[in-house]
Amino acid sequence: MKLPVKSLLFTYTVLYMCFVMHTSAIAEMPSENQDIQLVPADKFNLTQWNITLPMDENRDGKPDTKTVQQLQKYSHPDYFYLNEDNHLVFAAPNKAITTKNSTNTRSELREMLRGTNSRLSTKGGANNWAVEARKGADEYGRVGGRLEATLKVDHVSINAGRPEVKPAYSVVIGQIHAVKYDNTSSGFGYGNEPLKIYYKKWPEHETGSVFWTYERNLAQDDAKRTDISYPVFGYTWDDARDPGVKGVPLGEEFSYTVNVHRNTMYLTFESERLGRVTYTKSLVSNVDAYGEVDDADNPYSYGGDSLYFKAGAYNQCSSSTKEGFWYAACPGSGNWQTDKADGNYAQATFSRLKQGNSSAPEIE
């Protein structure tokens, strides 16, 4: 039986339209070769971090902060993003808006043990950790903690108005920070830092140095309150020599592990070329990392503090021209593209970043 011509035309038309629609749908689907725009949280576990950035887009007079929840879908093309290898890039110009108690810019994560539960106070025990000896330590979000990172420093400022100032040409890539208390009558709560991990490279040097500092846990107006530096690869900020083959060039990876177990901070630094360096420091006594008693320090170190990790790029090339230890008068225009072109910024790229529970140290 033959179908009428009109019926055949209608059938062919319907089939053709279905074919066209199907083909268009396939064409609009992303292929395996097309780039998918990923954010850092797609490749790194950022469920217990927020971030402070060197900008003020909401114009509230403070550096912008992205909450844990916001961070899961956030990136910034200049300051916080994944590169072509899906590694995490942090960048901070010399000159930009800074936090209240600092003149240094940062693109830096702050550990938030509360996750997305914003009903818990940022400074509260549930959102931070403490050493085991601290009174009420079991009420904290964690006792001790562990921070692991593999990274390379891509750039530090190549200009400084006061090159002799120790923090010039440097960036902090990891920290333990103490919460600042409203009442410090207990002898704790000054908001100091038992650990800052530095990379510093003078512009004319072949390589840079990796070192760490411990800040004596004293009141801000105490003249003995200072940062004591310990060398890792190369020298510390007290030595202006070129570390040469003993140092780390820009773009070369190294790793650090910060393991605060019970009452002790165990530090491990590793480089494929330079090997392994370790330090041990009690956080409940004034014995330093060389095993000597430091009579000038708080006798209980950070034993009564609330603590948290930080990681990223905390640019130490302050643009402030004030007199003082921290003020290197580093140049900057406040415009990212200009400052990047002029070399007035710091940048670090992390291929690995992980925080969590402490572990018993390996016995060597």
ZADRENKE-528171 format. One record per residue (C-alpha): x, y, z. Coordinates in Angstrom, 2 decimals. Layout:
<sites>
        u        v        w
        X        Y        Z
...
</sites>
This chain:
<sites>
        u        v        w
     0.00     0.00     0.00
     1.37     3.38    -1.01
     1.19     6.34     1.38
    -0.15     9.62     0.07
     2.55    12.07    -1.06
     1.56    14.58     1.66
     2.05    11.92     4.37
     5.49    11.05     3.07
     6.54    14.70     2.99
     5.34    15.20     6.55
     7.22    12.11     7.78
    10.45    13.17     6.06
    10.12    16.68     7.49
     9.68    15.41    11.06
    12.65    13.04    10.72
    14.84    15.81     9.32
    13.93    18.21    12.14
    14.73    15.55    14.75
    18.12    14.97    13.09
    18.95    18.69    13.08
    17.95    19.13    16.73
    19.98    16.08    17.79
    23.04    17.25    15.87
    22.81    20.75    17.41
    22.51    19.31    20.91
    25.65    17.23    20.39
    27.53    20.25    19.03
    26.67    22.28    22.13
    27.90    19.59    24.54
    31.48    20.17    25.83
    33.94    17.76    24.26
    36.77    16.08    26.15
    39.17    18.53    24.53
    37.29    21.66    25.58
    38.53    23.50    28.70
    36.28    23.38    31.73
    36.74    26.35    34.04
    37.79    24.86    37.38
    38.20    26.66    40.69
    40.81    25.81    43.35
    38.28    23.91    45.47
    37.78    21.48    42.58
    41.35    20.23    43.04
    42.19    21.07    46.67
    40.23    20.30    49.83
    39.27    23.78    51.03
    36.37    22.75    53.27
    38.18    24.06    56.38
    39.71    27.24    55.00
    38.67    30.80    54.22
    40.83    33.29    52.33
    41.93    36.91    52.67
    42.72    38.70    49.40
    44.65    41.90    48.56
    41.60    43.82    47.33
    38.48    45.61    48.55
    35.78    45.03    45.96
    32.94    45.62    48.44
    34.56    48.91    49.54
    34.21    48.35    53.27
    37.75    49.52    54.00
    39.03    45.99    54.72
    40.64    43.26    52.61
    38.04    40.99    51.05
    37.50    37.64    52.74
    35.75    34.68    51.15
    34.02    32.34    53.58
    34.40    28.58    53.54
    31.13    28.29    51.67
    32.01    30.98    49.12
    35.46    29.52    48.58
    34.05    26.28    47.17
    33.09    28.10    43.96
    35.60    30.95    43.97
    38.72    31.91    42.06
    40.33    35.21    41.10
    42.27    35.57    37.84
    45.09    37.57    39.44
    45.38    36.50    43.06
    43.92    33.00    43.55
    43.46    30.49    40.75
    44.45    27.15    39.22
    47.19    27.23    36.58
    47.41    24.98    33.51
    48.69    22.12    35.70
    45.77    22.52    38.13
    48.17    23.80    40.79
    47.04    26.53    43.17
    48.49    30.01    42.61
    48.52    32.75    45.28
    49.71    36.27    44.42
    49.94    39.54    46.36
    51.28    42.93    45.18
    53.50    45.07    47.40
    50.85    47.75    47.65
    47.20    46.95    48.32
    44.75    47.01    51.19
    45.98    45.16    54.30
    44.51    43.77    57.50
    44.18    46.00    60.56
    47.34    44.85    62.35
    49.61    44.46    59.33
    51.18    46.55    56.57
    51.78    43.48    54.39
    49.42    42.32    51.67
    48.30    38.75    51.38
    46.50    36.13    49.36
    46.34    33.65    52.20
    44.15    30.87    53.54
    43.10    30.80    57.20
    42.20    27.46    58.78
    38.53    27.28    59.84
    37.79    24.05    61.73
    34.10    24.99    61.94
    33.73    24.57    58.19
    30.49    26.19    57.04
    28.98    26.32    60.54
    29.18    30.11    60.93
    27.24    29.94    64.21
    30.56    29.07    65.83
    32.79    32.06    66.61
    35.91    32.55    64.50
    37.98    33.02    67.66
    36.18    30.33    69.64
    37.75    27.08    70.73
    35.64    24.96    68.37
    37.13    26.77    65.37
    40.76    26.52    66.50
    43.18    24.06    68.07
    45.38    23.92    71.13
    48.27    21.93    72.53
    47.39    19.02    74.77
    48.60    20.72    77.97
    46.26    23.67    77.59
    43.46    23.82    80.12
    40.23    22.79    78.40
    42.07    21.46    75.33
    39.43    18.74    74.89
    36.86    21.47    74.17
    38.80    22.69    71.14
    38.17    21.76    67.53
    41.34    19.69    67.60
    44.36    18.97    69.80
    47.43    19.75    67.74
    47.36    19.58    63.98
    49.24    18.87    60.79
    49.89    21.04    57.72
    51.57    19.65    54.61
    52.52    21.56    51.47
    54.54    21.14    48.29
    55.15    24.39    46.45
    57.45    26.63    44.48
    57.92    30.36    44.92
    57.51    31.99    41.53
    58.39    35.56    42.43
    59.28    37.94    45.26
    59.54    41.70    44.92
    62.66    42.78    43.05
    62.49    46.31    44.49
    62.71    47.67    48.03
    63.25    51.22    49.26
    65.07    49.82    52.30
    66.83    46.66    51.14
    68.63    46.35    54.49
    65.35    45.65    56.30
    65.19    41.91    57.01
    61.74    41.15    55.52
    62.57    42.82    52.17
    62.36    40.55    49.11
    60.53    37.82    51.02
    57.22    36.01    51.29
    55.69    33.87    54.05
    54.23    30.64    52.67
    52.97    28.96    55.86
    52.16    29.92    59.44
    50.87    28.93    62.83
    49.06    31.93    64.28
    47.66    32.51    67.76
    44.24    34.06    68.38
    44.34    37.52    69.98
    42.44    37.58    73.28
    40.58    40.57    74.65
    42.11    39.81    78.06
    45.79    38.81    78.21
    46.12    38.67    82.00
    46.75    34.92    81.70
    50.02    35.64    79.92
    48.63    34.42    76.60
    46.47    35.71    73.77
    48.86    38.27    72.29
    48.14    37.05    68.75
    51.76    36.12    68.05
    53.15    33.51    65.66
    55.04    30.43    66.84
    55.84    29.67    63.21
    56.32    31.59    59.97
    57.95    29.83    56.99
    59.84    32.26    54.74
    61.35    32.33    51.30
    63.71    35.26    50.63
    65.75    36.09    47.53
    67.78    39.22    46.88
    67.36    40.44    43.26
    71.03    39.97    42.40
    71.26    36.46    43.90
    71.13    33.23    41.94
    68.96    31.46    44.53
    66.87    32.23    47.59
    66.79    30.94    51.14
    64.08    29.01    52.98
    64.00    29.58    56.73
    61.50    29.72    59.56
    60.95    31.97    62.55
    59.59    31.54    66.05
    58.17    34.63    67.76
    58.72    34.92    71.48
    55.25    34.87    73.00
    55.28    38.23    74.78
    53.18    41.38    74.82
    53.53    43.68    71.83
    55.20    46.42    73.85
    57.77    44.04    75.37
    61.21    44.84    73.93
    62.16    41.14    74.10
    59.35    40.16    71.74
    61.13    39.26    68.51
    61.28    36.65    65.75
    64.10    34.12    66.04
    65.14    32.67    62.67
    66.36    29.16    61.82
    67.93    28.18    58.47
    66.56    25.41    56.26
    67.91    25.74    52.70
    70.48    28.52    52.42
    70.60    31.16    55.15
    68.24    33.25    57.28
    67.36    36.93    56.93
    70.42    37.69    59.11
    72.81    36.67    56.33
    72.91    38.63    53.07
    75.19    36.21    51.20
    74.02    34.49    48.03
    73.24    30.89    49.06
    74.16    29.62    45.58
    73.73    25.85    45.23
    72.69    25.61    48.89
    69.62    27.73    48.18
    66.39    27.30    46.25
    65.91    29.14    42.94
    62.58    30.62    41.96
    60.40    27.95    40.37
    62.00    24.96    42.17
    59.68    22.84    44.31
    60.20    21.99    47.95
    57.94    20.72    50.71
    57.20    21.40    54.34
    55.33    19.44    57.00
    54.25    21.08    60.25
    53.18    18.46    62.76
    52.11    19.74    66.18
    51.63    16.53    68.15
    50.54    16.75    71.77
    52.75    19.64    72.98
    55.58    19.67    70.43
    56.04    21.19    66.98
    57.87    18.89    64.54
    59.03    20.55    61.32
    60.21    18.70    58.23
    61.47    20.40    55.06
    62.31    18.42    51.92
    63.91    19.19    48.58
    64.67    16.63    45.88
    68.03    18.32    45.33
    68.94    19.50    48.83
    67.57    16.70    50.98
    65.71    16.78    54.29
    65.95    19.19    57.22
    64.11    18.74    60.53
    63.52    20.79    63.67
    61.72    20.12    66.95
    60.36    22.86    69.21
    58.31    22.55    72.40
    55.23    24.78    72.45
    54.85    24.51    76.23
    58.34    25.53    77.37
    60.98    28.15    76.61
    63.47    25.63    75.25
    64.38    26.74    71.73
    64.77    24.64    68.58
    68.46    24.05    69.40
    67.64    22.64    72.83
    68.74    25.73    74.76
    66.63    27.54    77.36
    65.59    31.02    76.17
    65.15    33.00    79.38
    63.64    35.91    77.43
    60.70    33.87    76.11
    57.35    33.09    77.73
    58.25    30.16    80.05
    55.22    28.23    78.76
    55.67    29.23    75.10
    52.19    29.00    73.47
    50.74    26.55    75.98
    47.77    28.76    76.83
    46.90    29.93    73.32
    44.30    29.12    70.66
    46.01    28.33    67.38
    45.34    27.91    63.65
    47.24    27.33    60.41
    47.67    29.74    57.50
    49.06    29.08    54.01
    49.49    31.00    50.76
    51.44    34.13    49.82
    51.86    36.66    52.64
    54.02    39.31    50.95
    56.62    40.64    53.40
    57.78    43.53    51.20
    55.76    46.19    53.02
    55.13    49.42    51.14
    55.04    51.35    54.42
    57.69    54.04    54.81
    57.43    54.18    58.61
    60.52    53.55    60.67
    60.77    50.06    62.08
    61.84    46.46    61.67
    59.04    45.44    59.28
    58.88    48.44    56.95
    60.93    47.91    53.79
    59.31    50.79    51.83
    58.75    48.52    48.86
    57.36    50.35    45.80
    53.96    49.77    44.28
    51.27    51.66    42.41
    48.24    49.79    43.68
    47.43    48.69    40.13
    48.00    44.95    39.70
    48.99    44.97    36.04
    51.48    47.78    36.57
    52.95    46.25    39.71
    53.25    42.81    38.15
    55.07    44.28    35.14
    57.42    46.17    37.46
    58.14    43.08    39.59
    56.55    44.53    42.72
    54.70    41.45    43.95
    55.03    37.97    45.49
    53.66    34.73    44.08
    53.73    31.06    45.12
    52.26    27.97    43.47
    51.17    24.96    45.53
    50.91    21.51    43.98
    49.84    20.02    47.33
    48.18    21.46    50.41
    46.62    19.45    53.22
    45.69    20.07    56.84
    44.26    17.78    59.49
    45.05    15.75    62.59
    48.55    15.44    63.99
    50.41    12.14    64.01
    53.01    10.59    66.28
    56.46    11.57    64.97
    58.66     9.04    63.26
    61.52     7.77    65.40
    64.79     8.22    63.55
</sites>
